[in-house]
Amino acid sequence: MKKKVSMQHFQKQPTLSRLTRRQFSGVTASLAATAVVGDTIGSDPRTFQLNYLLASCMYGYLYIGEILPEVAQTGAIAIDLWPKVHGNQREQLDDLGEQRFSELLEKNNVQIGCLTQYKLGPFGLSNEMKLASRFGCKTIVTGGGGPAGMRGDSLKSAIKSFIEKMKPHLARAEETNVTIAIENHANGLFESADSLKWLVDMRPNERIGIALAPYHLPQDAKAIASLVISLDNAIEVFYAWQHGNGCHQRLPKEQEMLQLPGRGPLDFKPILKALRKINYSGWTEIFMHPVPRGISILESAKQVTGEINRSRGYLDKHLSHLNGNQSSQK
């Protein structure tokens, strides 16, 4: 029988709201003595940087206790828990129980920054929002469902209908202090740039936002950058993820890794410039999908962390250039 969770740990943890991330207060103060602050925020709090979030599924089905020490090593300040089939760390939370899981988080000075739940869909998140609230987690990512392939007035009408169905769920999101972020995904209602813009235009409040995945968009860096500016503060999660050679067929590892920033051909510089322009304060998740799903992107946790840091180095190098920190360019 699972132990009843104590609320003591949750209450003393700083919450990762959009406001506190923008001002770099609370969390940054508590982490001032760690390396993550130097990597994530920089010495000048006025300098724009990305708030990194670590996707648990990058490590496959690895035990959460072995992943949590890697969070700070990747420059992240929180973890995104993924369920099967991509990872199983969300199921590990249930298996371990909330009390034991919170102890592991506290031991590693990590918070749950996001819960990813595609299977539950946007209309099935009620219990997940309650769980998120107990852990001080502010973001849940899910898909928007179908139908796909619509354009023009038909698409607008479908999005309007979606928004109406979401209203009671957004009321629950308000009660639990959670934002539901809809990922743009191929073969779904929100597969195009226009669909995301209309979602933002029609949303009744900021309890619904966007998890922006460049992988699922035409690989035009300037067009993606323009979309970032259009969506502005509706972006809750930005996936540093490109299409490369895709993620649905077995490929040599070097080709599979082309999904990562700095590996594949997509130029992230215009996108980073756009994120800086809107003073983006949401999460940034360096991401890719392995084939088959559920395996680690590389054989060991150390290798996975190293690969994430390779991509982070690429992103941070170009951000440093944009911020005028030429002396840091090597």
C-alpha positions, -999 to 999 in steps of 0.1 A, spaced: 0 0 0 14 34 -10 22 58 18 0 89 22 20 118 8 31 145 32 25 180 19 55 194 38 79 189 9 56 204 -17 48 235 4 84 245 10 94 241 -27 95 273 -48 69 273 -76 80 277 -111 55 301 -124 60 321 -156 65 353 -135 92 339 -113 111 324 -143 110 357 -160 124 376 -130 148 348 -121 137 350 -85 129 323 -60 144 293 -78 176 311 -89 181 322 -53 177 287 -40 201 273 -66 227 301 -64 254 278 -51 250 253 -79 265 250 -114 231 251 -130 227 288 -123 259 296 -142 248 274 -171 212 284 -173 210 320 -163 244 336 -165 261 361 -143 240 390 -155 203 385 -147 193 410 -174 209 387 -201 183 366 -219 188 329 -215 167 298 -219 151 279 -190 160 243 -197 137 214 -189 150 178 -191 128 153 -208 129 120 -188 123 99 -219 157 109 -233 169 82 -209 144 56 -220 130 35 -191 159 43 -168 151 45 -131 142 80 -120 167 79 -92 194 77 -118 180 104 -140 175 131 -114 212 136 -107 216 144 -144 191 173 -144 216 199 -131 243 184 -153 223 193 -184 218 229 -172 181 222 -165 162 233 -134 133 209 -136 122 176 -151 95 167 -176 80 133 -167 71 112 -197 49 80 -196 50 49 -217 58 43 -245 84 70 -247 95 67 -211 81 53 -180 90 78 -153 54 89 -149 45 53 -141 74 51 -117 59 80 -98 28 59 -93 48 28 -84 70 46 -59 42 67 -44 42 104 -41 60 105 -7 90 85 -19 91 103 -52 91 137 -35 120 125 -13 140 117 -45 132 151 -59 143 168 -27 175 148 -25 185 160 -59 171 195 -56 148 190 -86 112 199 -93 87 185 -117 84 213 -142 61 195 -167 40 164 -171 36 151 -206 4 132 -212 -6 126 -248 -26 94 -241 -50 113 -217 -56 140 -243 -68 175 -235 -101 163 -221 -88 137 -197 -64 156 -175 -85 162 -144 -66 138 -121 -33 148 -137 -39 184 -129 -46 176 -93 -13 156 -91 6 185 -108 -9 209 -82 4 187 -53 39 188 -68 38 225 -76 41 216 -113 26 244 -136 26 228 -170 10 197 -186 17 190 -223 -8 171 -244 -20 168 -280 -50 185 -296 -65 154 -312 -81 155 -347 -94 159 -372 -64 167 -394 -60 182 -429 -84 210 -426 -78 245 -438 -95 279 -438 -130 283 -424 -134 245 -417 -102 247 -395 -114 278 -377 -147 262 -369 -131 230 -356 -108 251 -334 -137 271 -321 -155 238 -312 -123 226 -295 -121 257 -274 -157 254 -263 -151 218 -252 -120 229 -233 -137 255 -212 -146 233 -182 -112 218 -183 -96 252 -183 -117 260 -152 -100 230 -135 -67 242 -147 -74 275 -130 -83 258 -98 -51 238 -98 -29 266 -111 -18 246 -142 -15 255 -179 -24 230 -205 1 233 -234 -11 218 -267 17 205 -290 15 211 -327 16 176 -341 14 161 -376 -19 145 -385 -38 164 -359 -60 195 -355 -30 216 -346 -6 206 -373 -2 240 -391 11 274 -381 -24 289 -388 -40 265 -364 -17 276 -336 -23 313 -343 -61 307 -343 -58 288 -311 -41 317 -295 -66 342 -309 -96 322 -296 -83 310 -262 -105 324 -234 -75 327 -210 -39 318 -205 -47 284 -190 -42 270 -225 -10 275 -243 13 259 -269 41 234 -268 59 244 -300 77 216 -319 97 228 -349 100 191 -359 64 191 -370 67 223 -390 82 230 -424 120 233 -418 122 270 -426 140 287 -398 127 322 -407 91 310 -409 94 293 -375 109 325 -361 80 345 -374 56 320 -358 74 324 -325 69 361 -326 32 357 -335 26 332 -307 45 353 -282 37 345 -246 13 317 -255 44 294 -259 48 274 -227 73 248 -240 97 252 -268 111 219 -281 147 224 -294 140 197 -319 143 195 -357 132 170 -383 165 159 -396 160 125 -412 128 118 -391 121 95 -362 99 67 -375 124 43 -392 155 27 -379 185 47 -390 222 47 -382 227 65 -349 244 94 -365 215 100 -388 189 96 -360 207 123 -340 201 148 -367 170 157 -348 191 176 -323 201 212 -324 235 216 -339 234 182 -355 208 185 -383 205 213 -410 180 236 -393 195 269 -384 183 278 -349 198 313 -349 167 331 -363 145 311 -339 167 320 -309 166 356 -320 128 355 -321 127 339 -286 149 366 -273 128 393 -290 96 381 -271 116 376 -239 106 340 -239 102 328 -203 87 293 -208 105 260 -208 131 249 -235 134 211 -239 163 197 -260 146 168 -276 145 139 -301 128 106 -305 147 73 -308 136 43 -327 121 22 -312 104 43 -286 112 36 -250 149 32 -255 175 57 -243 188 79 -271 223 66 -263 236 36 -243 244 53 -210 230 81 -189 264 98 -191 263 97 -229 228 110 -230 237 139 -208 268 146 -229 247 147 -261 221 171 -245 250 193 -234 264 193 -269 231 207 -282 229 231 -253 263 244 -261 252 251 -297 221 270 -285 240 289 -258 268 298 -281 244 316 -305 225 331 -276 257 345 -263 264 360 -296 229 376 -297 235 390 -262 267 406 -273 289 383 -251 316 379 -278 343 370 -253 325 337 -245 328 325 -281 355 299 -285 
